[in-house]
Amino acid sequence: MQDRTARFTSLIQHVKPGKIVELGCGNGLVLEALSKRFSESIIVGLDEDLEALEKVLEKGFDNVIPIKADITQKIFPDRTFDTALFVASLHEVFSYRGKKKVRVAFQNASDMLMDSGVLIIQDFLRPPSRLVKINFLNEGAGKRFLRFAREFRPRKVRYEEREGVVGVDIADAVEFISKYRSPDEEDWQEEMRETHFFFTEEEYQEMAQRTGLVIKDFKKLPTDKSWWGAIREDMELTLEPQYLWAQLVLTKSVS
Ligand SMILES: C[S@@+](CC[C@H](N)C(=O)[O-])C[C@H]1O[C@@H](n2cnc3c(N)ncnc32)[C@H](O)[C@@H]1O
């Protein structure tokens, strides 16, 4: 949670106050931080999940308007907002609607910004491809990996196994770790449809440039410490703690 707060702090310093929209706001953690920091701004939270929006409403923010909408559709007139944010929502668009819809969501976000507006993105970062090894310390962990490799739908997981040690691409290794502690079968099934590590640094940059936005800042942020703690007893990996979050700050104009 502390790591998450640090990520929000890093994001908030780039926000331009005035009219702000969060695209895929969930139950409002980012909205809460925005509402506190920018009490004079009008803040809109968009999500397609009505239950999440009800939770936003229950929080009783004075300056936040929750709206049910699909962020891959055109929702607002051009040049409405000073700042737009995607926080951990684009990987879901990629997983459930495909890469083309990520492009559409980017374009819509760009269109709804005023000429000097800012688009901020924080989402998972796919590490550059390389082979890593996972040494499973108990049978259950190894079996869980094999199930992941069989059932993960967004891409084929290729691996080689020798004497309980698996060699696999780093993106699939971190994807597996992100799902390893899935609490129940329903959550596991959902996770098997979703990829977190969808874009590399280059792919984020390419998407931004295709939309005609100017990259003002690109940062890699570390993943939560608790993430590694959750697997330590069950497996050893040949990968050092990674920067598994990307933060992009984009503007519509060069100035
Ligand atoms: C992982 S949550 C992140 C919520 C929030 N931004 C945060 O960081 O706490 C992703 C949210 O994006 C929403 N989402 C995904 N695809 C969407 C779409 N096409 N239209 C609207 N909301 C979408 C989901 O409903 C979910 O609430």
The ligand as a Gaussian input file, in Angstrom:
#p B3LYP/6-31G(d) Opt

LIG

0 1
 C       -7.097000      -2.237000     -11.968000
 S       -8.420000      -1.127000     -11.937000
 C       -7.627000       0.403000     -11.569000
 C       -8.543000       1.380000     -10.859000
 C       -7.886000       2.711000     -10.453000
 N       -7.411000       3.453000     -11.589000
 C       -6.759000       2.487000      -9.448000
 O       -5.579000       2.599000      -9.841000
 O       -7.047000       2.175000      -8.286000
 C       -8.839000      -0.929000     -13.662000
 C      -10.208000      -0.323000     -13.878000
 O      -10.352000      -0.016000     -15.283000
 C      -11.700000      -0.274000     -15.628000
 N      -11.780000      -0.493000     -17.071000
 C      -11.116000      -1.412000     -17.806000
 N      -11.464000      -1.331000     -19.099000
 C      -12.391000      -0.328000     -19.183000
 C      -13.156000       0.240000     -20.262000
 N      -13.026000      -0.207000     -21.507000
 N      -13.991000       1.263000     -19.968000
 C      -14.125000       1.721000     -18.696000
 N      -13.449000       1.224000     -17.652000
 C      -12.592000       0.207000     -17.889000
 C      -12.085000      -1.492000     -14.814000
 O      -13.484000      -1.597000     -14.676000
 C      -11.364000      -1.230000     -13.495000
 O      -12.188000      -0.585000     -12.564000

